[in-house]
Amino acid sequence: MTPELEHQIRRLTDRAAIEDCLHRYCRGVDRADEAALRSAYWPDATDRHGPYQGTAAGFIDWARDIWATGPRNIHVLSNILIDFRSPDEAAVESCFTAHQRGTGADGVVRQVMLIGRYCDLFEKRAAEWRIAARTVVYDWVEDQTPPAAPDAERFGPRQPVGSTWPDDPVYHIGRPAGAARVTHDPGRDQD
């Protein structure tokens, strides 16, 4: 194998690892899966996330408080641009669309569509890519009227309805009912 081909393969592998990390973040925040969310950040990472600014660990605690209110979230990523600054550092811009509904501290249910970008500094440590610093940039915010009908009525026969960890069907793909969930192990190949 030529050095150029080896370099190209490494870059493709690194890109795939960064994109996988971004998708783990989305699953973690949408499915209230703390292990998946933690696996997206380095322990010393920072996050500037709208009203929250601080450590990634603090952001995860903030998210856990929100999950306790039973929100419904979905994040979709697109336009992922990765600029490798060195073999172990990359500047990554990812566009997101997020639909969020939940009860605020005042007891009022709100629904919002957010569109923006994750501006991330990724670092590779011990052959693994994770977020070292994140700044969330908001490009669009649209308040929406939450549906009046309960989910069971609105979804009707469209079953199953998405849920949180460990109940969401994604955690049971190919497993018999009642089987234990496999947690994310960043050091293990997920293929």
Phi, psi and omega in degrees: 000135180284156176302323179295316178295319178299318177297316179297319178295318178298317180296317178297319178295317179296318178300314180298320180293320179293315179297321177299318178298315178300319180289326174298320177303310182299316178298316181301312183286325182282324184261006182055044182256094185299321181298317179295317180296314179299325183291348180274342184243148167286149182304332181261016183290159175241159181213122171256103193230077181061239182290343179262132173218120180167213181283157175297323178300319177294322177297318180295320175299317178300316179297319179300321177297321178291318179302327181298340180273358177072045181286169172241124182228149168211128178243133178237131180257150174205172174048053179278114179249127183240122179246103179286119179268337177198176178299340185239013182213138179216139171266125187233127174246125180231128175279143177227151167238127181234131172250124185227136174222134178188170181269127178281174179301336180274002179085000181269133177277129179234154176226137182216147170250126178244139173230132181190204183221142168267120176254102191244142165261115177261142173234144176258120178230131180049046175070015179234137178263133173212168178286129175258329179207133180233138168234124178267124179253128181259126180249344183203134174225127180226110174290139182233158177277120178296147179295144181279327184283146177293158183305317183302321179287317183292318183281331179051234183283357180283085184236152359280160177267141179304148183219195179252172176297138000262012188274338182299141181304335181300331182279358183238011180301123177071013180244143176294155179306135179087355180290149181293146176285140174272123179278159180289129174240103185303336182275355183253137177295127183273359183287000000 
